[in-house]
Amino acid sequence: MDRISTSMLFERGTNAMLEQQAKLSKTELQLATGKRILSPKDDPAAAAYLLDLRETVSQVEQYQANSDRVRARLELQDTTLQAVTEILPRVIELTIQGQNDTNNASDREAIATELRQLNDELLALANTRDTNGEYIFAGFDADAPPFSNPAEGVYSYSGDMGVRSLQVSASRQIQDRDNGFDVFMDVEITTGANPGEKRNLFETAQLVIDGLEADAPDSSYLADLQLAHQHVLDFRVSTGARLNTLEKQESVNADFLLTIQAAQSEVEDLDYAEAVSRFQQQLLALQAAQQSFSKVQGLSLFNYL
C-alpha cells in the first residue's frame, strides 16, 4: 500500500498553486499588453507568421519614407523649374522688343541691362539648394555649385551626369531629380552650323545681350530661346508626371499597409472578453488551490489521537 508523505502533499499543493499563479500572471500580462502572443512558444506558427508580417510592415514603411524624400525633392525641382519657365517668356518678350527698328542704341542698352539681370536670376535658380544644403541640379556631386560664369559670356557646368532614384515599392523606383547638364546645358538650337547642335540657355541669352549692347540685334536667337523654354517645360512636365506616379504609389502602399496591419492585429491582438473571463476562472482556481493547500496543511494524525 502506497503511502503519501507530508512532504509529498506539501510539494503537490505548492506546485498546484505555482501553476495557477503562472497562468494568472500570463493572462494579466496579456490584458496589460493587449497581445495574445507574448512569446514564440505561445503559438510557434502564428509567431513565425507575425515575424513575416512585421518585416513586410517595416519594408513598406521604408518605401513610404523614401516617397516622402522623393516628393520633397521633386516639389523643389518643380518650383524651381516653374520660376525658370516664368522668367524665359520675359526674356523672349525683351528679345522681340529689342528687334524693333524704332529702338536706338540707348533703348537697346536698357533692354540688355534687364536681360542681364534675368540671366543672372536663371543662373541662381540653376544653383538652387535644398534644405540639406545640396545643389539640386548637381547630379551626385551635390556639395558644390554646379553652374558658374568664369568669363564674360561663358557658362560652365561642374556637376556630374548622375541621377538619383529611390525605391518606393518592391518593383518601382522613382528618379528624385534631374542633373543640371540635361536641364540647362544640353539645349538644341537652330543657329548652329550643324544640325542638332546644342548650347546652354545662359549663353543663348548672353548672345542676345551682346547683340543689343552692340546695337546689332540678331533675330535668329529668338527661336533658340523658344526652344530653351520648351526644353525646360518638358522637364517640368516630366517632374509633374513623377509626382503623380508617386502619389498613386503612396496610396497603394498605404492600402497595402492597412491590409498587413489588419492581418497582424487578427493574429496577435487579444480577445479581451475571453481573456477577462479566463482571468476570473484562473483567479478562482488559484483561490481554490490555496484553500485546499491550507486545509491539507492542517491535517495531522495527532489531531485525532
Secondary structure, 3 states (H helix, E strand, C coil): CCCCCHHHHHHHHHHHHHHHHHHHHHHHHHHHHCECCCCHHHCHHHHHHHHHHHHHHHHHHHHHHHHHHHHHHHHHHHHHHHHHHHHHHHHHHHHHHHHCCCCCHHHHHHHHHHHHHHHHHHHHHHCCECCCCCECCCCCCCCCCCEEEEECCEEEECCCCCCCEEEEECCEEEECCCCHHHHHHCEECCCCCCCCCEECHHHHHHHHHHHHHCCCCCCHHHHHHHHHHHHHHHHHHHHHHHHHHHHHHHHHHHHHHHHHHHHHHHHHECCHHHHHHHHHHHHHHHHHHHHHHHHHHHCCHHHHC
